[in-house]
Amino acid sequence: MSRSVTNIVVAGLGGQGVLKASDIAAEAAFRSGRDVKKSELHGMSQRGGSVTSDVRYGAEVLSPMVPAGEADFLVVLDADQVEINLPLLRPGGMLIDPARLEGVRLASRKSLNVALLGVLSVSLDLPETAWREAIATHLPERLHAANFAAFEAGRAAAGGHGGSR
């Protein structure tokens, strides 16, 4: 990426793994030697309400909040949340939503967040190994196989079969 700071917003509903997805993305950037800042807005997350989490990384990041209209990537876990969060995306930014995985069969619907991170990973300059290590760090071992498979399914759906980017 040519931009000095990469801005990612993860959005969805409480219980969908928004915060877990942003933790994994932040960890992958950190493991890649980047300065990382993260923030969260929970709303009514305990009751299935809107949740967003910002991840910013680069050589030096001064603020954890992605300014409105400056997200390079908007990862939305629930189709109903796309229109609400679209104003966060910069012109020319990339929307990553469940429609990107059309036709992809996941072993568990609960791994949708990690599958969408797989889609995201293809567009970022972070090594695949950093993503895998971050997934392993933030999820219990019994969930690793299903989530690694979901991550690979997302990468394949985005056209990033294997290798690091």
Secondary structure, DSSP 8 states (H G I E B T S, - for coil): --SSEEEEEEEEETTSSHHHHHHHHHHHHHHTT-EEEEEEE-TTGGGT-EEEEEEEEES----SS--TT-EEEEEESSGGGHHHHGGGEEEEEEEE-GGGGTT---S-GGGHHHHHHHHHHHHSSS-HHHHHHHHHHHS-GGGHHHHHHHHHHHHHHTT--SS--
